Amino acid sequence: MDIDSAVDITRGAVIITLMVGTPVMGVAMAIGLCISLFQALTQLQDQTLSFVPKILAMVGTLLLLMPWIFGQIVEYTIELWRAIPDTL
């Protein structure tokens, strides 16, 4: 395996990781922003008020997107296995 192959494999892994993680982090950021706005307006500063809804939203998003996430990971893994003869 040469350095170009290693860089391509690493680049692909980083791109897949970002594609899979972005929706979950986006939901967490949006929920966090809404809760922060709510806390600022009502002056409630309870830590669990921001933590619990974010975790629930992230778990819900993961459950909704699980088939797509597994599909992306399996597709990338199949690409890697097919590329093994070319890199040897």
Backbone atoms as SQL, in Angstrom:
CREATE TABLE atoms (id INTEGER PRIMARY KEY, chain TEXT, resi INTEGER, resn TEXT, atom TEXT, x REAL, y REAL, z REAL);
INSERT INTO atoms VALUES
  (1, 'A', 1, 'MET', 'N', 0.851, -1.165, 0.000),
  (2, 'A', 1, 'MET', 'CA', 0.000, 0.000, 0.000),
  (3, 'A', 1, 'MET', 'C', 0.903, 1.236, 0.000),
  (4, 'A', 2, 'ASP', 'N', 0.622, 2.108, -0.921),
  (5, 'A', 2, 'ASP', 'CA', 1.409, 3.334, -0.973),
  (6, 'A', 2, 'ASP', 'C', 0.710, 4.442, -0.194),
  (7, 'A', 3, 'ILE', 'N', 1.361, 5.574, -0.112),
  (8, 'A', 3, 'ILE', 'CA', 0.860, 6.671, 0.709),
  (9, 'A', 3, 'ILE', 'C', -0.426, 7.275, 0.140),
  (10, 'A', 4, 'ASP', 'N', -0.567, 7.260, -1.195),
  (11, 'A', 4, 'ASP', 'CA', -1.784, 7.800, -1.813),
  (12, 'A', 4, 'ASP', 'C', -3.017, 6.970, -1.452),
  (13, 'A', 5, 'SER', 'N', -2.849, 5.665, -1.424),
  (14, 'A', 5, 'SER', 'CA', -3.966, 4.790, -1.038),
  (15, 'A', 5, 'SER', 'C', -4.368, 5.027, 0.410),
  (16, 'A', 6, 'ALA', 'N', -3.382, 5.168, 1.274),
  (17, 'A', 6, 'ALA', 'CA', -3.673, 5.410, 2.692),
  (18, 'A', 6, 'ALA', 'C', -4.386, 6.745, 2.876),
  (19, 'A', 7, 'VAL', 'N', -3.961, 7.751, 2.125),
  (20, 'A', 7, 'VAL', 'CA', -4.613, 9.065, 2.226),
  (21, 'A', 7, 'VAL', 'C', -6.049, 8.988, 1.706),
  (22, 'A', 8, 'ASP', 'N', -6.274, 8.266, 0.606),
  (23, 'A', 8, 'ASP', 'CA', -7.631, 8.126, 0.069),
  (24, 'A', 8, 'ASP', 'C', -8.548, 7.380, 1.038),
  (25, 'A', 9, 'ILE', 'N', -8.034, 6.328, 1.655),
  (26, 'A', 9, 'ILE', 'CA', -8.832, 5.573, 2.624),
  (27, 'A', 9, 'ILE', 'C', -9.169, 6.444, 3.827),
  (28, 'A', 10, 'THR', 'N', -8.195, 7.192, 4.314),
  (29, 'A', 10, 'THR', 'CA', -8.433, 8.070, 5.461),
  (30, 'A', 10, 'THR', 'C', -9.413, 9.178, 5.107),
  (31, 'A', 11, 'ARG', 'N', -9.268, 9.762, 3.931),
  (32, 'A', 11, 'ARG', 'CA', -10.187, 10.812, 3.488),
  (33, 'A', 11, 'ARG', 'C', -11.619, 10.285, 3.406),
  (34, 'A', 12, 'GLY', 'N', -11.771, 9.090, 2.835),
  (35, 'A', 12, 'GLY', 'CA', -13.099, 8.487, 2.741),
  (36, 'A', 12, 'GLY', 'C', -13.707, 8.223, 4.109),
  (37, 'A', 13, 'ALA', 'N', -12.888, 7.750, 5.051),
  (38, 'A', 13, 'ALA', 'CA', -13.388, 7.478, 6.402),
  (39, 'A', 13, 'ALA', 'C', -13.825, 8.767, 7.095),
  (40, 'A', 14, 'VAL', 'N', -13.060, 9.835, 6.914),
  (41, 'A', 14, 'VAL', 'CA', -13.428, 11.117, 7.529),
  (42, 'A', 14, 'VAL', 'C', -14.722, 11.658, 6.916),
  (43, 'A', 15, 'ILE', 'N', -14.863, 11.540, 5.606),
  (44, 'A', 15, 'ILE', 'CA', -16.077, 12.027, 4.943),
  (45, 'A', 15, 'ILE', 'C', -17.299, 11.240, 5.406),
  (46, 'A', 16, 'ILE', 'N', -17.180, 9.919, 5.493),
  (47, 'A', 16, 'ILE', 'CA', -18.299, 9.094, 5.978),
  (48, 'A', 16, 'ILE', 'C', -18.644, 9.460, 7.414),
  (49, 'A', 17, 'THR', 'N', -17.636, 9.664, 8.240),
  (50, 'A', 17, 'THR', 'CA', -17.873, 10.035, 9.638),
  (51, 'A', 17, 'THR', 'C', -18.612, 11.359, 9.726),
  (52, 'A', 18, 'LEU', 'N', -18.208, 12.331, 8.938),
  (53, 'A', 18, 'LEU', 'CA', -18.894, 13.631, 8.943),
  (54, 'A', 18, 'LEU', 'C', -20.319, 13.518, 8.411),
  (55, 'A', 19, 'MET', 'N', -20.513, 12.737, 7.353),
  (56, 'A', 19, 'MET', 'CA', -21.862, 12.570, 6.803),
  (57, 'A', 19, 'MET', 'C', -22.800, 11.917, 7.809),
  (58, 'A', 20, 'VAL', 'N', -22.300, 10.929, 8.530),
  (59, 'A', 20, 'VAL', 'CA', -23.141, 10.199, 9.479),
  (60, 'A', 20, 'VAL', 'C', -23.382, 11.017, 10.744),
  (61, 'A', 21, 'GLY', 'N', -22.388, 11.778, 11.184),
  (62, 'A', 21, 'GLY', 'CA', -22.511, 12.509, 12.443),
  (63, 'A', 21, 'GLY', 'C', -23.177, 13.860, 12.346),
  (64, 'A', 22, 'THR', 'N', -23.167, 14.460, 11.164),
  (65, 'A', 22, 'THR', 'CA', -23.699, 15.813, 11.018),
  (66, 'A', 22, 'THR', 'C', -25.185, 15.939, 11.364),
  (67, 'A', 23, 'PRO', 'N', -26.062, 15.047, 10.908),
  (68, 'A', 23, 'PRO', 'CA', -27.480, 15.225, 11.265),
  (69, 'A', 23, 'PRO', 'C', -27.735, 15.180, 12.769),
  (70, 'A', 24, 'VAL', 'N', -27.066, 14.274, 13.458),
  (71, 'A', 24, 'VAL', 'CA', -27.266, 14.147, 14.907),
  (72, 'A', 24, 'VAL', 'C', -26.753, 15.393, 15.624),
  (73, 'A', 25, 'MET', 'N', -25.582, 15.855, 15.237),
  (74, 'A', 25, 'MET', 'CA', -25.030, 17.057, 15.872),
  (75, 'A', 25, 'MET', 'C', -25.842, 18.300, 15.522),
  (76, 'A', 26, 'GLY', 'N', -26.379, 18.339, 14.312),
  (77, 'A', 26, 'GLY', 'CA', -27.234, 19.464, 13.924),
  (78, 'A', 26, 'GLY', 'C', -28.501, 19.528, 14.761),
  (79, 'A', 27, 'VAL', 'N', -29.107, 18.368, 15.003),
  (80, 'A', 27, 'VAL', 'CA', -30.303, 18.327, 15.852),
  (81, 'A', 27, 'VAL', 'C', -29.949, 18.750, 17.272),
  (82, 'A', 28, 'ALA', 'N', -28.829, 18.270, 17.779),
  (83, 'A', 28, 'ALA', 'CA', -28.413, 18.645, 19.137),
  (84, 'A', 28, 'ALA', 'C', -28.161, 20.141, 19.228),
  (85, 'A', 29, 'MET', 'N', -27.560, 20.713, 18.197),
  (86, 'A', 29, 'MET', 'CA', -27.285, 22.144, 18.212),
  (87, 'A', 29, 'MET', 'C', -28.580, 22.953, 18.136),
  (88, 'A', 30, 'ALA', 'N', -29.517, 22.522, 17.299),
  (89, 'A', 30, 'ALA', 'CA', -30.783, 23.246, 17.173),
  (90, 'A', 30, 'ALA', 'C', -31.595, 23.169, 18.468),
  (91, 'A', 31, 'ILE', 'N', -31.665, 21.990, 19.070),
  (92, 'A', 31, 'ILE', 'CA', -32.391, 21.832, 20.333),
  (93, 'A', 31, 'ILE', 'C', -31.711, 22.651, 21.429),
  (94, 'A', 32, 'GLY', 'N', -30.379, 22.608, 21.470),
  (95, 'A', 32, 'GLY', 'CA', -29.643, 23.394, 22.466),
  (96, 'A', 32, 'GLY', 'C', -29.889, 24.881, 22.320),
  (97, 'A', 33, 'LEU', 'N', -29.944, 25.357, 21.075),
  (98, 'A', 33, 'LEU', 'CA', -30.219, 26.773, 20.840),
  (99, 'A', 33, 'LEU', 'C', -31.620, 27.153, 21.299),
  (100, 'A', 34, 'CYS', 'N', -32.596, 26.317, 20.978),
  (101, 'A', 34, 'CYS', 'CA', -33.977, 26.592, 21.413),
  (102, 'A', 34, 'CYS', 'C', -34.092, 26.580, 22.930),
  (103, 'A', 35, 'ILE', 'N', -33.462, 25.628, 23.574),
  (104, 'A', 35, 'ILE', 'CA', -33.534, 25.544, 25.032),
  (105, 'A', 35, 'ILE', 'C', -32.802, 26.722, 25.669),
  (106, 'A', 36, 'SER', 'N', -31.670, 27.114, 25.097),
  (107, 'A', 36, 'SER', 'CA', -30.945, 28.270, 25.626),
  (108, 'A', 36, 'SER', 'C', -31.778, 29.538, 25.512),
  (109, 'A', 37, 'LEU', 'N', -32.457, 29.680, 24.396),
  (110, 'A', 37, 'LEU', 'CA', -33.345, 30.834, 24.225),
  (111, 'A', 37, 'LEU', 'C', -34.477, 30.799, 25.241),
  (112, 'A', 38, 'PHE', 'N', -35.067, 29.627, 25.449),
  (113, 'A', 38, 'PHE', 'CA', -36.124, 29.469, 26.442),
  (114, 'A', 38, 'PHE', 'C', -35.612, 29.797, 27.845),
  (115, 'A', 39, 'GLN', 'N', -34.396, 29.318, 28.168),
  (116, 'A', 39, 'GLN', 'CA', -33.830, 29.594, 29.488),
  (117, 'A', 39, 'GLN', 'C', -33.531, 31.081, 29.656),
  (118, 'A', 40, 'ALA', 'N', -33.087, 31.727, 28.610),
  (119, 'A', 40, 'ALA', 'CA', -32.800, 33.157, 28.705),
  (120, 'A', 40, 'ALA', 'C', -34.081, 33.965, 28.882),
  (121, 'A', 41, 'LEU', 'N', -35.133, 33.536, 28.205),
  (122, 'A', 41, 'LEU', 'CA', -36.396, 34.264, 28.319),
  (123, 'A', 41, 'LEU', 'C', -37.073, 34.053, 29.662),
  (124, 'A', 42, 'THR', 'N', -36.987, 32.844, 30.200),
  (125, 'A', 42, 'THR', 'CA', -37.669, 32.549, 31.458),
  (126, 'A', 42, 'THR', 'C', -36.746, 32.629, 32.662),
  (127, 'A', 43, 'GLN', 'N', -35.466, 32.763, 32.459),
  (128, 'A', 43, 'GLN', 'CA', -34.441, 32.819, 33.493),
  (129, 'A', 43, 'GLN', 'C', -34.407, 31.559, 34.359),
  (130, 'A', 44, 'LEU', 'N', -34.757, 30.430, 33.761),
  (131, 'A', 44, 'LEU', 'CA', -34.591, 29.132, 34.414),
  (132, 'A', 44, 'LEU', 'C', -33.201, 28.629, 34.063),
  (133, 'A', 45, 'GLN', 'N', -32.380, 28.349, 35.041),
  (134, 'A', 45, 'GLN', 'CA', -31.006, 27.947, 34.774),
  (135, 'A', 45, 'GLN', 'C', -30.721, 26.535, 35.281),
  (136, 'A', 46, 'ASP', 'N', -31.669, 25.647, 35.132),
  (137, 'A', 46, 'ASP', 'CA', -31.487, 24.265, 35.557),
  (138, 'A', 46, 'ASP', 'C', -30.703, 23.506, 34.489),
  (139, 'A', 47, 'GLN', 'N', -29.672, 22.768, 34.887),
  (140, 'A', 47, 'GLN', 'CA', -28.817, 22.053, 33.932),
  (141, 'A', 47, 'GLN', 'C', -29.551, 20.911, 33.244),
  (142, 'A', 48, 'THR', 'N', -30.439, 20.228, 33.977),
  (143, 'A', 48, 'THR', 'CA', -31.140, 19.101, 33.370),
  (144, 'A', 48, 'THR', 'C', -32.129, 19.566, 32.313),
  (145, 'A', 49, 'LEU', 'N', -32.544, 20.804, 32.375),
  (146, 'A', 49, 'LEU', 'CA', -33.474, 21.335, 31.379),
  (147, 'A', 49, 'LEU', 'C', -32.840, 21.349, 29.997),
  (148, 'A', 50, 'SER', 'N', -31.553, 21.546, 29.921),
  (149, 'A', 50, 'SER', 'CA', -30.898, 21.537, 28.609),
  (150, 'A', 50, 'SER', 'C', -30.362, 20.156, 28.242),
  (151, 'A', 51, 'PHE', 'N', -30.036, 19.345, 29.209),
  (152, 'A', 51, 'PHE', 'CA', -29.388, 18.058, 28.949),
  (153, 'A', 51, 'PHE', 'C', -30.372, 16.990, 28.476),
  (154, 'A', 52, 'VAL', 'N', -31.462, 16.818, 29.177),
  (155, 'A', 52, 'VAL', 'CA', -32.396, 15.724, 28.898),
  (156, 'A', 52, 'VAL', 'C', -33.052, 15.862, 27.524),
  (157, 'A', 53, 'PRO', 'N', -33.609, 17.015, 27.149),
  (158, 'A', 53, 'PRO', 'CA', -34.214, 17.103, 25.809),
  (159, 'A', 53, 'PRO', 'C', -33.205, 16.893, 24.675),
  (160, 'A', 54, 'LYS', 'N', -31.972, 17.365, 24.870),
  (161, 'A', 54, 'LYS', 'CA', -30.949, 17.159, 23.845),
  (162, 'A', 54, 'LYS', 'C', -30.652, 15.680, 23.659),
  (163, 'A', 55, 'ILE', 'N', -30.496, 14.961, 24.755),
  (164, 'A', 55, 'ILE', 'CA', -30.218, 13.526, 24.670),
  (165, 'A', 55, 'ILE', 'C', -31.386, 12.797, 24.018),
  (166, 'A', 56, 'LEU', 'N', -32.608, 13.134, 24.404),
  (167, 'A', 56, 'LEU', 'CA', -33.776, 12.483, 23.802),
  (168, 'A', 56, 'LEU', 'C', -33.869, 12.765, 22.309),
  (169, 'A', 57, 'ALA', 'N', -33.600, 14.000, 21.900),
  (170, 'A', 57, 'ALA', 'CA', -33.647, 14.355, 20.480),
  (171, 'A', 57, 'ALA', 'C', -32.554, 13.635, 19.700),
  (172, 'A', 58, 'MET', 'N', -31.369, 13.519, 20.294),
  (173, 'A', 58, 'MET', 'CA', -30.276, 12.833, 19.611),
  (174, 'A', 58, 'MET', 'C', -30.565, 11.335, 19.462),
  (175, 'A', 59, 'VAL', 'N', -31.115, 10.724, 20.495),
  (176, 'A', 59, 'VAL', 'CA', -31.454, 9.299, 20.421),
  (177, 'A', 59, 'VAL', 'C', -32.557, 9.088, 19.386),
  (178, 'A', 60, 'GLY', 'N', -33.558, 9.965, 19.382),
  (179, 'A', 60, 'GLY', 'CA', -34.622, 9.864, 18.382),
  (180, 'A', 60, 'GLY', 'C', -34.095, 10.015, 16.963),
  (181, 'A', 61, 'THR', 'N', -33.184, 10.950, 16.763),
  (182, 'A', 61, 'THR', 'CA', -32.587, 11.139, 15.444),
  (183, 'A', 61, 'THR', 'C', -31.775, 9.917, 15.030),
  (184, 'A', 62, 'LEU', 'N', -31.014, 9.373, 15.972),
  (185, 'A', 62, 'LEU', 'CA', -30.241, 8.161, 15.669),
  (186, 'A', 62, 'LEU', 'C', -31.157, 6.998, 15.289),
  (187, 'A', 63, 'LEU', 'N', -32.250, 6.832, 16.017),
  (188, 'A', 63, 'LEU', 'CA', -33.174, 5.741, 15.705),
  (189, 'A', 63, 'LEU', 'C', -33.816, 5.937, 14.340),
  (190, 'A', 64, 'LEU', 'N', -34.152, 7.173, 14.012),
  (191, 'A', 64, 'LEU', 'CA', -34.750, 7.469, 12.709),
  (192, 'A', 64, 'LEU', 'C', -33.770, 7.240, 11.562),
  (193, 'A', 65, 'LEU', 'N', -32.535, 7.631, 11.759),
  (194, 'A', 65, 'LEU', 'CA', -31.538, 7.569, 10.689),
  (195, 'A', 65, 'LEU', 'C', -30.705, 6.295, 10.692),
  (196, 'A', 66, 'MET', 'N', -30.983, 5.375, 11.603),
  (197, 'A', 66, 'MET', 'CA', -30.156, 4.171, 11.720),
  (198, 'A', 66, 'MET', 'C', -30.064, 3.372, 10.416),
  (199, 'A', 67, 'PRO', 'N', -31.149, 3.154, 9.672),
  (200, 'A', 67, 'PRO', 'CA', -30.988, 2.410, 8.407),
  (201, 'A', 67, 'PRO', 'C', -30.064, 3.131, 7.414),
  (202, 'A', 68, 'TRP', 'N', -30.188, 4.432, 7.317),
  (203, 'A', 68, 'TRP', 'CA', -29.332, 5.197, 6.409),
  (204, 'A', 68, 'TRP', 'C', -27.871, 5.159, 6.869),
  (205, 'A', 69, 'ILE', 'N', -27.666, 5.308, 8.170),
  (206, 'A', 69, 'ILE', 'CA', -26.302, 5.284, 8.716),
  (207, 'A', 69, 'ILE', 'C', -25.642, 3.935, 8.436),
  (208, 'A', 70, 'PHE', 'N', -26.349, 2.848, 8.734),
  (209, 'A', 70, 'PHE', 'CA', -25.779, 1.525, 8.477),
  (210, 'A', 70, 'PHE', 'C', -25.542, 1.308, 6.993),
  (211, 'A', 71, 'GLY', 'N', -26.440, 1.812, 6.151),
  (212, 'A', 71, 'GLY', 'CA', -26.262, 1.687, 4.704),
  (213, 'A', 71, 'GLY', 'C', -24.990, 2.377, 4.231),
  (214, 'A', 72, 'GLN', 'N', -24.734, 3.580, 4.740),
  (215, 'A', 72, 'GLN', 'CA', -23.523, 4.312, 4.359),
  (216, 'A', 72, 'GLN', 'C', -22.264, 3.582, 4.814),
  (217, 'A', 73, 'ILE', 'N', -22.288, 3.076, 6.040),
  (218, 'A', 73, 'ILE', 'CA', -21.115, 2.391, 6.581),
  (219, 'A', 73, 'ILE', 'C', -20.864, 1.076, 5.841),
  (220, 'A', 74, 'VAL', 'N', -21.922, 0.338, 5.551),
  (221, 'A', 74, 'VAL', 'CA', -21.773, -0.926, 4.828),
  (222, 'A', 74, 'VAL', 'C', -21.268, -0.661, 3.409),
  (223, 'A', 75, 'GLU', 'N', -21.793, 0.355, 2.759),
  (224, 'A', 75, 'GLU', 'CA', -21.343, 0.697, 1.405),
  (225, 'A', 75, 'GLU', 'C', -19.853, 1.050, 1.389),
  (226, 'A', 76, 'TYR', 'N', -19.413, 1.821, 2.364),
  (227, 'A', 76, 'TYR', 'CA', -18.003, 2.180, 2.432),
  (228, 'A', 76, 'TYR', 'C', -17.135, 0.957, 2.723),
  (229, 'A', 77, 'THR', 'N', -17.614, 0.085, 3.599),
  (230, 'A', 77, 'THR', 'CA', -16.863, -1.136, 3.917),
  (231, 'A', 77, 'THR', 'C', -16.734, -2.030, 2.694),
  (232, 'A', 78, 'ILE', 'N', -17.795, -2.149, 1.908),
  (233, 'A', 78, 'ILE', 'CA', -17.740, -2.954, 0.684),
  (234, 'A', 78, 'ILE', 'C', -16.746, -2.352, -0.299),
  (235, 'A', 79, 'GLU', 'N', -16.740, -1.023, -0.405),
  (236, 'A', 79, 'GLU', 'CA', -15.748, -0.354, -1.260),
  (237, 'A', 79, 'GLU', 'C', -14.326, -0.686, -0.816),
  (238, 'A', 80, 'LEU', 'N', -14.099, -0.665, 0.484),
  (239, 'A', 80, 'LEU', 'CA', -12.765, -0.984, 0.997),
  (240, 'A', 80, 'LEU', 'C', -12.366, -2.416, 0.674),
  (241, 'A', 81, 'TRP', 'N', -13.287, -3.350, 0.860),
  (242, 'A', 81, 'TRP', 'CA', -12.976, -4.752, 0.578),
  (243, 'A', 81, 'TRP', 'C', -12.698, -4.966, -0.905),
  (244, 'A', 82, 'ARG', 'N', -13.437, -4.271, -1.757),
  (245, 'A', 82, 'ARG', 'CA', -13.211, -4.414, -3.196),
  (246, 'A', 82, 'ARG', 'C', -11.907, -3.786, -3.639),
  (247, 'A', 83, 'ALA', 'N', -11.413, -2.808, -2.894),
  (248, 'A', 83, 'ALA', 'CA', -10.178, -2.130, -3.264),
  (249, 'A', 83, 'ALA', 'C', -8.931, -2.853, -2.773),
  (250, 'A', 84, 'ILE', 'N', -9.095, -3.894, -1.990),
  (251, 'A', 84, 'ILE', 'CA', -7.928, -4.606, -1.443),
  (252, 'A', 84, 'ILE', 'C', -7.019, -5.156, -2.546),
  (253, 'A', 85, 'PRO', 'N', -7.537, -5.814, -3.583),
  (254, 'A', 85, 'PRO', 'CA', -6.606, -6.322, -4.610),
  (255, 'A', 85, 'PRO', 'C', -5.835, -5.219, -5.337),
  (256, 'A', 86, 'ASP', 'N', -6.423, -4.049, -5.461),
  (257, 'A', 86, 'ASP', 'CA', -5.746, -2.944, -6.156),
  (258, 'A', 86, 'ASP', 'C', -4.630, -2.342, -5.319),
  (259, 'A', 87, 'THR', 'N', -4.733, -2.425, -4.003),
  (260, 'A', 87, 'THR', 'CA', -3.743, -1.779, -3.142),
  (261, 'A', 87, 'THR', 'C', -2.586, -2.697, -2.787),
  (262, 'A', 88, 'LEU', 'N', -2.703, -3.965, -3.089),
  (263, 'A', 88, 'LEU', 'CA', -1.614, -4.893, -2.738),
  (264, 'A', 88, 'LEU', 'C', -0.506, -4.853, -3.713);
